[in-house]
Amino acid sequence: MSATGVREAALAAPTPVPVRRRRYRAPDAAGPLTYVLLVVTALLFVVPFYYMVVAASRPMAEMNTSPPPFLPGPDLWQNITTAVQQQAIGLSIVNSLIVSGVTTVGTLAFCTLAGYAFAKLRFRGEKPLFAITIGTLMIPPSLGVVPLYKLMSDWGLAGRLESVILPSLVGAFGVFFMRQYLVQTLPDELLEAAKVDGASQIRTVVSIVLPIARPGMAVLGMLTFMTSWNDFFWPVITLNSTMPTVQVALNNLGSGYVPDTAVIMAGTLVGTLPVIVVFLLLGRQIVSGIIAGAVKG
């Protein structure tokens, strides 16, 4: 074929149309509606905290006006100073850190071991004992206040932090939570392999159970710390103004004839900051633990 024939054949051939590749999108990718719902939900949680900051930085008279102010004012430091002078806020934060920290460590230790026993060990009376443990969740806490206070008083612990710590070292919810987590994430084959290798129960717990249970323990630890920090009912009964936790101090802060809302909000803001700091420090690890547990499940 001559050069002219080749050129004519090339011109006569159909021009290839560029194919536009569609962007791949995972079937479960989040759409705009999901982001809108997430933003709205986040605002629902952020707005009360923001308004607490506004109330803590304004005089009480301005908070009673209509409409109330929506921007922070200049009196934040003054209201915090007044709250600290009226109540031992610093001492109450230290006491709450001690109570919440010891309670969290005790709950993680006892509930993890008890959950492992109910999940993987077989012993006589296992089912009735687990049923009794779960049944204690149905008992209202108020029913045990009088005998618990008498017990703590007989032991000489009333008014001391030990009276708050000891009853909270282990709970039925923590045992049930860790039992369900280990049932789903701890394979029986690993325990059988450890038994074949001659590992003792202590070695099995330290080398196999605890590493696998760490994501569940992180979630339980966060829940226990928050619950212990915000606990009000039992601490306000057994503790006094000389050894308060944060919630007891805030209760005394608002016990006047005309409670100063701005000062109460300032004290609440100071009492909330340690929890926020703990979450910022451990939040990434907790979320990573939850994701790791979900992948393993």
C-alpha positions as CSV (number, residue, x, y, z in Angstrom):
1,M,0.0,0.0,0.0
2,S,1.3,3.4,-0.9
3,A,1.8,6.3,1.5
4,T,-1.4,8.0,0.2
5,G,-3.4,4.9,0.8
6,V,-2.2,4.6,4.3
7,R,-3.1,8.2,5.1
8,E,-6.6,7.8,3.6
9,A,-7.1,4.6,5.6
10,A,-6.0,6.4,8.8
11,L,-8.4,9.2,8.2
12,A,-11.3,6.8,7.4
13,A,-10.7,4.8,10.7
14,P,-13.0,5.8,13.6
15,T,-11.4,8.2,16.1
16,P,-11.2,6.4,19.5
17,V,-13.4,8.1,22.2
18,P,-11.7,8.6,25.5
19,V,-13.3,6.5,28.2
20,R,-14.1,8.4,31.4
21,R,-13.4,6.3,34.4
22,R,-15.9,6.5,37.1
23,R,-14.5,7.2,40.6
24,Y,-14.7,4.0,42.7
25,R,-16.9,4.4,45.7
26,A,-17.1,1.8,48.4
27,P,-20.6,0.5,49.0
28,D,-20.5,1.6,52.6
29,A,-18.9,5.0,52.0
30,A,-20.5,7.9,54.0
31,G,-22.6,10.2,52.0
32,P,-23.5,13.9,52.6
33,L,-26.5,13.0,54.7
34,T,-24.3,11.0,57.1
35,Y,-22.0,14.0,57.5
36,V,-25.0,16.3,58.1
37,L,-26.3,14.0,60.8
38,L,-22.8,13.8,62.4
39,V,-22.5,17.6,62.5
40,V,-26.0,18.0,64.0
41,T,-25.2,15.3,66.6
42,A,-21.9,16.9,67.5
43,L,-23.6,20.3,67.9
44,L,-26.1,18.8,70.3
45,F,-23.3,17.7,72.5
46,V,-21.1,20.8,72.1
47,V,-23.9,23.5,72.7
48,P,-24.5,22.7,76.4
49,F,-20.8,22.8,77.1
50,Y,-20.5,26.1,75.2
51,Y,-23.4,27.6,77.1
52,M,-21.7,26.5,80.4
53,V,-18.7,28.6,79.4
54,V,-21.0,31.5,78.6
55,A,-22.8,31.2,82.0
56,A,-19.5,30.9,83.8
57,S,-18.2,34.1,82.3
58,R,-21.2,36.3,83.0
59,P,-22.7,37.8,86.1
60,M,-25.7,36.0,87.4
61,A,-28.0,39.0,86.7
62,E,-27.2,38.8,83.0
63,M,-28.1,35.1,82.9
64,N,-31.6,35.9,84.1
65,T,-32.3,38.4,81.3
66,S,-34.5,37.5,78.3
67,P,-33.1,36.6,75.9
68,P,-30.0,35.3,77.7
69,P,-26.5,36.2,76.3
70,F,-25.0,33.8,73.8
71,L,-21.4,35.1,73.8
72,P,-18.8,34.6,76.6
73,G,-18.3,37.6,79.0
74,P,-15.3,39.0,80.8
75,D,-16.0,37.6,84.3
76,L,-14.7,34.0,83.8
77,W,-11.6,34.3,86.0
78,Q,-13.5,36.2,88.7
79,N,-16.2,33.5,88.9
80,I,-13.6,30.8,89.0
81,T,-11.8,32.6,91.9
82,T,-15.1,32.9,93.8
83,A,-15.9,29.2,93.3
84,V,-12.4,28.2,94.5
85,Q,-12.7,30.5,97.6
86,Q,-16.2,29.2,98.5
87,Q,-15.3,25.4,98.2
88,A,-12.1,23.4,98.1
89,I,-12.3,22.8,94.3
90,G,-8.6,21.9,94.1
91,L,-8.8,19.3,96.9
92,S,-12.0,17.9,95.4
93,I,-10.3,17.4,92.0
94,V,-7.4,15.5,93.7
95,N,-9.9,13.4,95.6
96,S,-11.9,12.6,92.5
97,L,-8.7,11.7,90.6
98,I,-7.8,9.3,93.5
99,V,-11.3,7.7,93.7
100,S,-11.7,7.4,89.9
101,G,-8.2,6.1,89.3
102,V,-8.2,3.5,92.0
103,T,-11.8,2.4,91.1
104,T,-10.9,2.1,87.4
105,V,-7.8,0.0,88.1
106,G,-9.6,-2.3,90.5
107,T,-12.6,-2.7,88.1
108,L,-10.3,-3.6,85.2
109,A,-8.4,-6.1,87.3
110,F,-11.3,-7.9,89.0
111,C,-13.8,-7.7,86.1
112,T,-11.4,-8.9,83.5
113,L,-10.4,-12.0,85.6
114,A,-14.0,-12.7,86.5
115,G,-15.1,-12.3,82.9
116,Y,-12.4,-14.6,81.7
117,A,-13.5,-17.2,84.3
118,F,-17.1,-17.0,83.2
119,A,-16.2,-17.0,79.5
120,K,-13.6,-19.8,79.2
121,L,-13.3,-21.8,82.5
122,R,-15.7,-24.5,83.4
123,F,-16.3,-25.0,87.1
124,R,-19.1,-26.2,89.4
125,G,-21.9,-23.7,90.0
126,E,-20.8,-21.5,87.1
127,K,-24.3,-20.8,85.7
128,P,-26.0,-20.1,89.0
129,L,-23.2,-17.8,90.1
130,F,-23.3,-15.9,86.8
131,A,-27.1,-15.6,87.0
132,I,-26.7,-14.2,90.6
133,T,-24.1,-11.7,89.3
134,I,-26.4,-10.5,86.5
135,G,-29.3,-10.5,88.9
136,T,-27.6,-7.8,91.1
137,L,-28.1,-5.4,88.2
138,M,-31.8,-5.5,88.9
139,I,-31.4,-4.3,92.5
140,P,-31.8,-0.5,92.8
141,P,-28.7,1.1,94.4
142,S,-30.8,3.0,96.9
143,L,-31.8,-0.3,98.6
144,G,-28.2,-0.9,99.8
145,V,-27.5,2.6,101.1
146,V,-28.4,2.0,104.8
147,P,-26.6,-1.4,105.3
148,L,-23.6,-0.1,103.2
149,Y,-23.3,3.1,105.3
150,K,-23.6,1.0,108.6
151,L,-20.9,-1.3,107.3
152,M,-18.6,1.6,106.5
153,S,-19.3,3.3,109.8
154,D,-18.5,0.1,111.7
155,W,-15.2,-0.2,109.8
156,G,-14.4,3.4,110.7
157,L,-14.4,4.5,107.0
158,A,-17.4,6.9,106.9
159,G,-16.3,10.3,105.7
160,R,-13.1,8.9,104.1
161,L,-12.4,8.2,100.4
162,E,-12.1,4.4,101.1
163,S,-15.9,4.3,101.7
164,V,-16.4,5.4,98.1
165,I,-13.6,3.3,96.6
166,L,-14.3,-0.1,98.2
167,P,-17.9,-0.7,97.1
168,S,-17.0,0.3,93.5
169,L,-14.0,-2.0,92.9
170,V,-16.0,-4.6,91.1
171,G,-19.4,-4.4,89.4
172,A,-21.8,-6.8,87.7
173,F,-21.8,-4.7,84.5
174,G,-18.0,-4.9,84.2
175,V,-18.0,-8.7,84.7
176,F,-20.8,-9.1,82.1
177,F,-19.1,-6.7,79.6
178,M,-15.7,-8.5,79.8
179,R,-17.3,-11.9,79.7
180,Q,-19.1,-11.1,76.5
181,Y,-16.0,-9.5,75.0
182,L,-13.8,-12.5,75.7
183,V,-16.4,-15.0,74.4
184,Q,-16.3,-13.2,71.0
185,T,-12.6,-12.4,70.7
186,L,-10.7,-15.1,72.6
187,P,-10.5,-18.4,70.5
188,D,-10.6,-21.6,72.4
189,E,-7.8,-22.9,70.2
190,L,-5.3,-20.5,71.8
191,L,-6.2,-21.7,75.3
192,E,-5.8,-25.3,74.2
193,A,-2.5,-24.6,72.6
194,A,-1.3,-22.9,75.8
195,K,-2.4,-25.9,77.8
196,V,-0.6,-28.3,75.5
197,D,2.6,-26.2,75.9
198,G,2.3,-26.6,79.6
199,A,1.5,-22.9,80.4
200,S,-0.1,-22.2,83.8
201,Q,-3.2,-20.2,84.3
202,I,-1.2,-17.2,85.4
203,R,1.0,-17.4,82.3
204,T,-2.0,-17.9,80.1
205,V,-3.8,-14.8,81.5
206,V,-0.7,-12.6,81.3
207,S,0.5,-13.8,77.8
208,I,-2.8,-14.5,76.0
209,V,-5.9,-13.2,77.8
210,L,-4.7,-9.7,78.7
211,P,-3.3,-8.7,75.3
212,I,-6.5,-9.8,73.6
213,A,-8.7,-8.2,76.2
214,R,-6.9,-4.8,76.1
215,P,-9.4,-3.1,73.7
216,G,-12.3,-4.2,75.8
217,M,-10.5,-3.1,79.0
218,A,-9.9,0.4,77.4
219,V,-13.6,0.9,76.8
220,L,-14.5,-0.4,80.2
221,G,-11.9,1.8,81.8
222,M,-13.2,4.9,80.1
223,L,-16.8,4.1,81.2
224,T,-15.7,3.3,84.8
225,F,-13.7,6.5,85.1
226,M,-16.5,8.7,83.8
227,T,-19.1,7.0,86.0
228,S,-16.9,7.3,89.1
229,W,-16.1,10.9,88.4
230,N,-19.7,11.9,87.9
231,D,-21.0,9.7,90.8
232,F,-23.0,11.9,93.2
233,F,-25.5,9.8,95.2
234,W,-23.2,7.7,97.4
235,P,-20.4,10.2,97.8
236,V,-22.7,13.0,99.0
237,I,-24.0,10.6,101.7
238,T,-20.8,9.2,103.0
239,L,-18.4,12.1,102.5
240,N,-18.4,15.5,104.2
241,S,-17.2,19.0,103.3
242,T,-13.7,18.4,104.6
243,M,-13.0,15.5,102.2
244,P,-15.3,16.1,99.2
245,T,-15.2,14.8,95.6
246,V,-16.0,17.2,92.7
247,Q,-19.7,16.4,92.8
248,V,-19.9,16.9,96.5
249,A,-18.1,20.3,96.3
250,L,-20.4,21.5,93.5
251,N,-23.4,20.4,95.6
252,N,-22.1,22.6,98.5
253,L,-21.4,25.4,96.1
254,G,-25.0,25.7,95.2
255,S,-26.5,25.2,98.6
256,G,-27.0,28.9,99.4
257,Y,-30.4,30.6,99.8
258,V,-30.0,32.2,96.3
259,P,-27.5,30.0,94.4
260,D,-25.2,32.0,92.2
261,T,-25.6,30.2,88.8
262,A,-22.5,31.8,87.3
263,V,-20.2,30.6,90.2
264,I,-21.7,27.1,90.0
265,M,-21.1,27.0,86.3
266,A,-17.5,28.2,86.8
267,G,-16.9,25.5,89.4
268,T,-18.5,22.9,87.0
269,L,-16.2,24.1,84.2
270,V,-13.1,23.6,86.4
271,G,-14.4,20.2,87.5
272,T,-15.0,19.1,83.9
273,L,-11.5,20.0,82.6
274,P,-9.6,17.0,84.1
275,V,-12.1,14.6,82.4
276,I,-11.6,16.4,79.0
277,V,-7.8,16.2,79.5
278,V,-8.0,12.5,80.2
279,F,-10.1,11.9,77.2
280,L,-7.8,13.9,74.9
281,L,-4.8,12.0,76.2
282,L,-6.3,8.5,75.9
283,G,-9.0,9.1,73.3
284,R,-6.9,7.9,70.3
285,Q,-5.8,4.8,72.1
286,I,-9.4,4.0,73.1
287,V,-10.7,4.5,69.6
288,S,-7.8,2.3,68.2
289,G,-8.7,-0.3,70.7
290,I,-12.3,-0.3,69.7
291,I,-11.4,-0.6,66.0
292,A,-8.9,-3.4,66.7
293,G,-11.5,-5.3,68.7
294,A,-14.1,-4.9,65.9
295,V,-11.6,-6.2,63.3
296,K,-10.8,-9.2,65.5
297,G,-14.5,-9.9,66.1
